[in-house]
Amino acid sequence: MSVSIISRATWGATPWDHDAASDGPAYVPLSSRSEFFVHYDGASHITRTGYAIPRAIEAEHFGNGWAGIGYNFVVSQAGEIFEGRGWDRQGAHCPNHNISGFGVQIAIGGDQEPSATALAACRALYDEACRRTGKTLAKRGHRDGIATLCPGTKLYAWVKAGMPAEGYEAAPTPGGSVIPGGSVARYKVTISGLEYGYGAYGDHVTAVGRALVAKGFGRHYTSGPGPRWTDADTENFSDFQVLLGFTGTAPGGDADGVPGETSLRALLGTLPGKTTTASAPAFPGRDKFRPGANNAYVTQLGRQLVAKGYGKHYSVGPGPKWSESDRRAVEAFQRAQHWTGSDADGYPGPETWRRLFA
Ligand SMILES: [Zn+2]
C-alpha cells in the first residue's frame, strides 16, 4: 500500500517561518525515532472533513502556544493523511516521546468508531515510517507514554492488537527479512540512560545476557552473550517477559523482547545506569504560582518546562518572578496531557507538578 500525504502547503497550513523568531520545530534525524504513537482527538466526536480537520487542530495547537500542529501526521476517517510536523520535525504530542516517537492522530473522538479506511491509512503510514527509519517501530497508544485516556478504547485496542488492517500486506523493512508484526522486534529503548534492544552496545548488554543465561533463558544464543544486542538477546528476553506474565510477543508487544523497566528490574534486581532522582520534588503550593509571586519555585518550574520542551514562551528565559510566559508554558504542558477547561488554566497544581517532574 503506498502512502499519499497531503502536504502542509496543500491544506493551507501556516508556514513555519511566519514566526520571524523561528523556522519552526527542531529537526529530528530519522535515526532517533523508535516509536509510533497513535492519538485521537479527545472526548468529542469529529464531524469535520477534509482540510478543515488539520486546520482545526492547527488553530487549537496555536492556542496552546505551539508552533502549529503537534502531531507528525493526522489521518481522517476518509483515509486522507495530512502532514503536520512531518517526518523530520519534533512533535508536541507526548512528553518525553516527542523525539523518539512519531505522533499520529486519527481524527475521531470519544467512542466514535474508526473507519477501516482510516485504520488502513494509519497502518500504511506506520509501515512507511518503518521503511524510512529502517526499524520496526514500537506501536504505541498515547497512554503508553503518559497517563491519559488517549487514544480512546477502540484505537488503543487496535494498537495493542498490532494495528491490523484489511488488505494489508507487510512491507519488508530494509535489510530484508524483518516483517513488522511477524518477527523479532528491532528497536531500542533507553532506560536510566542506557540503551537496550537491537543494536544497543555496552557492558550493560552483556550483563543482561548473562543474567538471562543464569535464569535459564539462553536458548536462542548460538554464541555470546556479548556487548552487542542481537536478535538472540531479544528472543531470550521475550521468553523471560512471557514468564513474568507479559503478553504480546510480536514487535511492539509487551513481551516482544525489548526490555521495559519492570522486566529489566525483575531480571537484574536493580536498574543499572545513572540514578535519577527517585521522585518529584514536593509541590510547594498553589500560592507560589500566582501573579505577583516571586520565588525560587517559579524558576524551578520554568527550567523544567524548558527541559521538557515547553520553552518557546520565554523570551528571556525562566526567572523567579511569575509571568504570563510561565502561565502559557504551563498551559501548553497541561493541554499536552489532554486536559481542558480549568485543568489547563496555566496554573500548576500538584498533579501538573508531579507529571512535570516525573
Ligand atoms: Zn494523544
Boltz pocket constraint, residues with backbone or C-beta under 6 A from the ligand:
constraints:
  - pocket:
      binder: B
      contacts: [[A, 38], [A, 39], [A, 40], [A, 93], [A, 142], [A, 150], [A, 151], [A, 338]]
      max_distance: 6.0
